[in-house]
Amino acid sequence: MKAFCLSLLIFTIIAGANMTVNAQDEKSFVVGIGKEVDFSGKRVTKVKFLEVTEDSRCPEGVDCFWAGNARLKIELSFSDDEPVTLEMDTNGPNSTVKFEGGTVSLIKLDPYPKNNVEFDRSAYKVSLKIEEADH
């Protein structure tokens, strides 16, 4: 699975201008901000990483009282219903969100902040896992 995610990440970086990445039968995947992943043949047909609305995670190399949180929005498209926008958090109960027919879990948001280092917000990539209920 790690090899698949790494391959998908490398493909996404190389493809740059390509706005869609195919996930096929994989349930865990990485998607860049503003990009979407296709799920052909499943109830969830697409997942789009819309935006990061907050990133207050404690930077590496800093001792913080609280680990902080990053909040992001994703959009799920379905084969038989209207798209749904979900808010997810890296820290707390919204790291796994239920939708009709399954759950989506936030595994990781990169890049992780570093002390006194600015990064390009377009570099955000989220690792997600979708589990759909059997019908």
C-alpha positions as CSV (number, residue, x, y, z in Angstrom):
1,M,0.0,0.0,0.0
2,K,2.8,2.4,0.8
3,A,4.4,1.7,-2.6
4,F,1.0,2.5,-4.2
5,C,0.7,5.8,-2.3
6,L,4.3,6.7,-3.1
7,S,3.7,5.9,-6.8
8,L,0.5,7.9,-6.8
9,L,2.3,10.9,-5.2
10,I,5.1,10.7,-7.8
11,F,2.6,10.4,-10.6
12,T,0.7,13.4,-9.3
13,I,3.8,15.5,-9.1
14,I,5.0,14.5,-12.6
15,A,1.5,15.0,-14.1
16,G,1.2,18.5,-12.5
17,A,-1.3,19.9,-14.9
18,N,-3.5,16.8,-14.8
19,M,-6.5,17.5,-12.5
20,T,-7.7,13.9,-12.1
21,V,-6.0,10.8,-10.7
22,N,-7.5,7.4,-11.0
23,A,-7.7,5.4,-7.8
24,Q,-9.6,2.4,-9.2
25,D,-10.2,-0.3,-6.5
26,E,-7.8,1.2,-3.9
27,K,-9.5,2.5,-0.7
28,S,-6.5,4.5,0.5
29,F,-5.1,7.3,-1.6
30,V,-3.3,10.6,-1.7
31,V,-4.7,13.7,-3.5
32,G,-3.3,17.2,-3.9
33,I,-5.2,20.3,-3.1
34,G,-7.6,21.3,-5.9
35,K,-7.3,17.8,-7.4
36,E,-9.7,14.9,-7.5
37,V,-9.5,11.1,-7.5
38,D,-11.9,9.0,-9.5
39,F,-13.5,5.8,-8.1
40,S,-15.0,4.0,-11.1
41,G,-17.7,1.5,-10.3
42,K,-18.2,2.4,-6.7
43,R,-21.0,4.4,-5.0
44,V,-18.4,7.1,-4.3
45,T,-17.3,8.1,-7.8
46,K,-15.0,11.0,-7.0
47,V,-13.2,12.7,-4.1
48,K,-12.0,16.3,-4.5
49,F,-9.6,18.0,-2.0
50,L,-11.1,21.5,-1.9
51,E,-9.2,23.5,0.6
52,V,-7.4,23.8,4.0
53,T,-9.4,26.2,6.1
54,E,-7.2,26.1,9.1
55,D,-3.7,24.9,9.9
56,S,-2.6,25.5,13.5
57,R,-0.6,22.3,13.9
58,C,2.4,22.6,16.2
59,P,5.5,22.9,14.0
60,E,8.2,20.4,14.2
61,G,11.0,21.5,16.5
62,V,8.6,23.5,18.8
63,D,7.3,22.4,22.2
64,C,3.6,23.2,22.2
65,F,0.9,22.9,24.9
66,W,-1.5,21.4,22.3
67,A,-0.7,19.5,19.0
68,G,-3.0,21.8,17.1
69,N,-5.3,21.0,14.2
70,A,-5.7,21.4,10.5
71,R,-9.2,21.5,9.1
72,L,-9.9,20.8,5.5
73,K,-12.8,20.4,3.1
74,I,-13.3,17.5,0.7
75,E,-16.1,16.9,-1.8
76,L,-17.6,13.4,-2.3
77,S,-19.4,12.7,-5.6
78,F,-21.8,9.7,-5.8
79,S,-23.1,7.6,-8.6
80,D,-26.7,8.1,-7.5
81,D,-26.8,11.3,-5.5
82,E,-25.7,14.9,-5.3
83,P,-22.1,15.7,-4.2
84,V,-21.5,16.3,-0.5
85,T,-18.9,18.6,1.1
86,L,-17.3,17.3,4.3
87,E,-15.1,19.1,6.8
88,M,-12.4,17.0,8.4
89,D,-9.8,17.6,11.1
90,T,-6.4,16.1,11.6
91,N,-6.9,16.1,15.4
92,G,-10.2,15.1,17.0
93,P,-13.5,13.3,16.2
94,N,-13.8,14.7,12.7
95,S,-10.8,12.8,11.4
96,T,-13.3,10.1,10.4
97,V,-16.6,11.2,9.0
98,K,-19.6,9.1,8.1
99,F,-21.6,9.5,4.9
100,E,-24.6,7.6,3.6
101,G,-23.0,4.3,2.7
102,G,-19.6,4.4,4.4
103,T,-16.9,6.4,6.1
104,V,-13.9,8.5,5.0
105,S,-10.9,8.8,7.3
106,L,-8.1,11.4,7.2
107,I,-4.8,9.6,7.5
108,K,-2.4,12.4,7.1
109,L,-2.0,16.0,5.8
110,D,1.3,17.0,4.3
111,P,3.5,19.0,4.4
112,Y,3.7,19.1,8.2
113,P,4.6,22.6,9.5
114,K,8.3,23.3,10.4
115,N,9.5,26.0,12.8
116,N,10.3,29.2,10.9
117,V,9.8,27.6,7.5
118,E,7.1,28.9,5.1
119,F,5.7,26.5,2.5
120,D,3.6,26.9,-0.6
121,R,-0.1,26.2,0.4
122,S,-0.6,24.6,-3.1
123,A,1.8,21.8,-1.9
124,Y,-0.9,20.4,0.5
125,K,-1.6,16.7,-0.1
126,V,-4.1,14.7,2.0
127,S,-4.0,10.9,2.6
128,L,-7.5,9.5,2.9
129,K,-9.2,6.2,3.3
130,I,-12.7,5.4,2.1
131,E,-14.6,2.4,3.4
132,E,-18.0,1.7,1.7
133,A,-20.6,-0.5,3.2
134,D,-21.5,-3.6,1.2
135,H,-25.0,-3.4,-0.3
